[in-house]
Amino acid sequence: MKPFGARNRRSLLKWLFVPVIIWIVYQSLTGFWTIYRLRKERNRLEREIAELTARKIVLERQKEMLKDPEKIEEIARKRLGMRRKGERIIWLGDN
């Protein structure tokens, strides 16, 4: 039996080193892919938050308007066709 020579040691190190390099490259690529996906998701969520914040502002303004009895009456007349007691409604066509 021949003892390990320098050449055999290099060959053995090469075969041990290659799988380690492949594993490191694989882990790096999956890490980069995960970071990409998470950043994309964060951007989507930030856009959604901005849209919901704008919608919240609109709803808060509508809520404040509905505290005014005159505004409630205006909405009831226009959207629901309601009238006061004794009033007549005359429809002049589709408006």
Rosetta silent file (secondary structure, phi, psi, omega in degrees, C-alpha in Angstrom):
SEQUENCE: MKPFGARNRRSLLKWLFVPVIIWIVYQSLTGFWTIYRLRKERNRLEREIAELTARKIVLERQKEMLKDPEKIEEIARKRLGMRRKGERIIWLGDN
SCORE:     score description
SCORE:     0.000 S_00000001
   1 L     0.000  132.236 -177.969    0.000    0.000    0.000 S_00000001
   2 L   -88.122  139.051  174.648    1.371    3.374   -0.980 S_00000001
   3 L   -73.101  158.022  178.843    1.271    6.209    1.520 S_00000001
   4 L   -62.525  126.405  175.622   -0.550    9.389    0.499 S_00000001
   5 L   -96.647  179.573 -179.297    1.721   11.499   -1.559 S_00000001
   6 H   -62.638  -37.867 -179.162    1.402   15.210   -2.244 S_00000001
   7 H   -66.235  -43.652  178.915   -0.483   14.489   -5.443 S_00000001
   8 H   -65.686  -37.091  178.203   -3.029   12.255   -3.711 S_00000001
   9 H   -64.430  -42.284  178.193   -3.540   14.844   -0.970 S_00000001
  10 H   -63.104  -41.860  179.124   -4.264   17.558   -3.546 S_00000001
  11 H   -63.340  -43.072  179.048   -6.740   15.314   -5.307 S_00000001
  12 H   -64.874  -43.488  178.562   -8.455   14.512   -2.015 S_00000001
  13 H   -63.513  -38.976  178.890   -8.568   18.194   -1.028 S_00000001
  14 H   -61.230  -44.678 -178.094   -9.973   19.086   -4.450 S_00000001
  15 H   -72.278  -22.350  173.847  -12.825   16.588   -4.058 S_00000001
  16 H   -84.139  -33.226 -176.259  -13.564   17.879   -0.569 S_00000001
  17 H   -74.074  -38.595 -176.963  -13.275   21.517   -1.620 S_00000001
  18 H   -59.556  -50.549  179.022  -15.624   21.350   -4.666 S_00000001
  19 H   -61.919  -34.184  178.455  -18.772   20.326   -2.729 S_00000001
  20 H   -65.500  -43.580  178.170  -18.091   23.024   -0.148 S_00000001
  21 H   -63.011  -44.310  178.979  -17.821   25.687   -2.873 S_00000001
  22 H   -60.159  -43.462  179.902  -21.005   24.402   -4.539 S_00000001
  23 H   -62.807  -42.580  179.685  -22.834   24.546   -1.193 S_00000001
  24 H   -63.372  -44.581  179.147  -21.615   28.129   -0.542 S_00000001
  25 H   -62.479  -44.852  179.364  -22.713   29.279   -4.013 S_00000001
  26 H   -59.679  -47.390 -179.976  -26.120   27.606   -3.577 S_00000001
  27 H   -62.489  -38.575  178.753  -26.663   29.235   -0.174 S_00000001
  28 H   -64.859  -46.169 -179.161  -25.655   32.630   -1.558 S_00000001
  29 H   -63.868  -43.400  178.698  -28.035   32.385   -4.501 S_00000001
  30 H   -66.236  -34.406  176.648  -30.973   31.298   -2.355 S_00000001
  31 H   -65.670  -43.602  177.729  -30.176   34.119    0.054 S_00000001
  32 H   -63.851  -40.695  179.355  -30.150   36.698   -2.731 S_00000001
  33 H   -63.574  -41.877  178.481  -33.429   35.326   -4.102 S_00000001
  34 H   -63.134  -43.514  178.269  -35.033   35.547   -0.655 S_00000001
  35 H   -61.816  -42.897  178.749  -33.856   39.146   -0.234 S_00000001
  36 H   -59.990  -48.697 -179.262  -35.263   40.026   -3.683 S_00000001
  37 H   -62.456  -42.793 -179.218  -38.658   38.485   -2.870 S_00000001
  38 H   -65.933  -38.905  177.658  -38.843   40.184    0.527 S_00000001
  39 H   -66.247  -40.409  178.066  -37.987   43.601   -0.951 S_00000001
  40 H   -62.475  -44.486  178.496  -40.629   43.135   -3.641 S_00000001
  41 H   -64.363  -40.269  177.864  -43.219   42.203   -0.999 S_00000001
  42 H   -61.808  -43.434  178.539  -42.202   45.181    1.160 S_00000001
  43 H   -62.067  -41.685  178.060  -42.684   47.549   -1.790 S_00000001
  44 H   -62.705  -43.163  179.760  -46.122   46.083   -2.486 S_00000001
  45 H   -67.061  -36.981  177.392  -47.123   46.471    1.152 S_00000001
  46 H   -64.676  -39.982  176.093  -45.853   50.061    1.256 S_00000001
  47 H   -63.891  -42.249  179.316  -47.988   50.901   -1.799 S_00000001
  48 H   -63.433  -40.758  177.928  -50.993   49.236   -0.187 S_00000001
  49 H   -62.058  -42.527  179.259  -50.444   51.195    3.036 S_00000001
  50 H   -62.269  -43.926  179.033  -50.302   54.455    1.056 S_00000001
  51 H   -63.588  -43.400 -179.169  -53.553   53.598   -0.753 S_00000001
  52 H   -68.156  -34.485  177.202  -55.299   52.627    2.479 S_00000001
  53 H   -65.266  -43.510  177.743  -54.075   55.787    4.209 S_00000001
  54 H   -62.822  -41.850  178.590  -55.505   57.917    1.396 S_00000001
  55 H   -63.681  -38.890  179.026  -58.794   55.986    1.591 S_00000001
  56 H   -61.900  -42.152  179.705  -58.886   56.504    5.366 S_00000001
  57 H   -61.977  -43.931  178.895  -58.520   60.274    4.908 S_00000001
  58 H   -61.075  -45.625 -179.345  -61.415   60.310    2.427 S_00000001
  59 H   -65.349  -36.394  177.305  -63.612   58.298    4.787 S_00000001
  60 H   -65.873  -37.504  176.843  -62.758   60.548    7.731 S_00000001
  61 H   -65.534  -43.061  177.616  -63.782   63.604    5.689 S_00000001
  62 H   -62.449  -39.835  178.751  -67.056   61.927    4.746 S_00000001
  63 H   -61.129  -43.705  178.909  -67.652   61.049    8.388 S_00000001
  64 H   -64.496  -39.698  179.471  -67.158   64.682    9.394 S_00000001
  65 H   -63.802  -34.795 -177.291  -69.538   65.846    6.647 S_00000001
  66 L   -75.289   -4.208  173.922  -72.218   63.468    7.890 S_00000001
  67 L   -79.362  -15.346 -179.474  -72.233   65.196   11.275 S_00000001
  68 L   -88.806  118.424 -178.899  -73.905   68.157    9.556 S_00000001
  69 H   -59.324  -33.629  178.805  -77.723   67.718    9.452 S_00000001
  70 H   -65.274  -38.490  178.717  -77.967   69.794    6.264 S_00000001
  71 H   -66.973  -39.241  178.345  -75.538   67.446    4.487 S_00000001
  72 H   -62.436  -43.447  178.952  -77.550   64.422    5.641 S_00000001
  73 H   -62.711  -42.625  179.810  -80.709   66.029    4.270 S_00000001
  74 H   -60.517  -43.712  178.937  -78.987   66.807    0.966 S_00000001
  75 H   -65.391  -42.976 -179.677  -77.844   63.209    0.581 S_00000001
  76 H   -62.084  -38.807 -179.651  -81.295   61.882    1.513 S_00000001
  77 H   -71.494  -46.270 -174.686  -82.927   64.105   -1.093 S_00000001
  78 H   -74.375  -50.310 -172.460  -80.451   63.445   -3.932 S_00000001
  79 H   -84.884  -35.136 -173.471  -79.637   59.771   -3.494 S_00000001
  80 H  -105.409   -6.929  178.791  -82.758   58.414   -1.858 S_00000001
  81 L    68.748   24.852 -179.649  -85.401   60.716   -3.361 S_00000001
  82 L   -78.086  160.503  179.374  -86.743   61.638    0.053 S_00000001
  83 L  -143.372  164.961  174.651  -88.794   64.768    0.660 S_00000001
  84 L   -81.311  160.551  178.924  -90.137   66.805    3.506 S_00000001
  85 L   -61.781  129.104  179.098  -93.711   66.479    4.591 S_00000001
  86 L    91.371  -10.181  178.915  -95.921   68.464    2.244 S_00000001
  87 L   -84.851  151.890  173.587  -93.316   68.768   -0.553 S_00000001
  88 L  -113.707  143.398  177.942  -93.876   67.506   -4.065 S_00000001
  89 L  -107.712  127.248  178.688  -91.140   66.024   -6.189 S_00000001
  90 L  -113.914  118.130  178.773  -91.230   66.790   -9.905 S_00000001
  91 L   -91.580  127.154 -178.895  -88.980   64.630  -12.090 S_00000001
  92 L  -105.541   16.404  179.967  -87.829   66.371  -15.262 S_00000001
  93 L   124.634 -173.785  179.887  -86.091   63.380  -16.805 S_00000001
  94 L   -80.299  113.854  178.032  -82.953   61.368  -16.153 S_00000001
  95 L  -120.440    0.000    0.000  -80.404   63.566  -14.422 S_00000001
